[in-house]
Every structure is written in C-alpha cells, then in structure tokens.
Amino acid sequence: MAFVDRYDFDLLKNEAEELVYHELEKRLDSDADVCKCNDCVVDMAAIALNSVKPLYRFSLLGGMYAAQAMNEKSYADSIYNAVGRAVDKVKSNPSHD
C-alpha cells in the first residue's frame, strides 16, 4: 500500500489559498485589462501562492494558529503584494497569444 493511501491528507488545508483567491478576485474585478481565462487566472494564483508563506493546518488548534497569522498586517501585506506581482506578471506575459 502506498504511503498516501495509508493516511487522510484530504484534511490538510493551506489557509493561504483562500486568502490569495479572495485577493485575486478583488484585483480581477477592478482590472478590466487583465485576461480572465482559466489558464491566466490559475497562473496568477500559482505565482502568488509560490511567493507567500503557506499556512497549513489540520486540526482546530492549527486553524486557530492560521487565523492568528492571517490577522497579522505583515501577512496580509504579503498576500496583497504577491497577488499584485502575479497579476502584473501574467498581464504582461499571458499563457497564450
């Protein structure tokens, strides 16, 4: 039996994903000049997520730790800046013609 088949990794959650998705949605709603096709939007999310500190949790206690980190201004700023850089990067060099 494979390692991943022995454990329930579906319960592992990266809270940074939701924060990036939320900020990305706000940016896309306010920028009419950026491509909103699936490939470009997923590229933006991947670029942003690769540049922010992940906030993985599994348990309730982990969720409380993640919530505390999410409320820190420096973490919120890092999400905001990472999404901005990702949007700019994909906007100037989309995945397609």
Beta strands, then each sheet from edge to edge (+ up, - down):
strand 1: 13-14
strand 2: 56-57
sheet 1: 1+ 2-
end
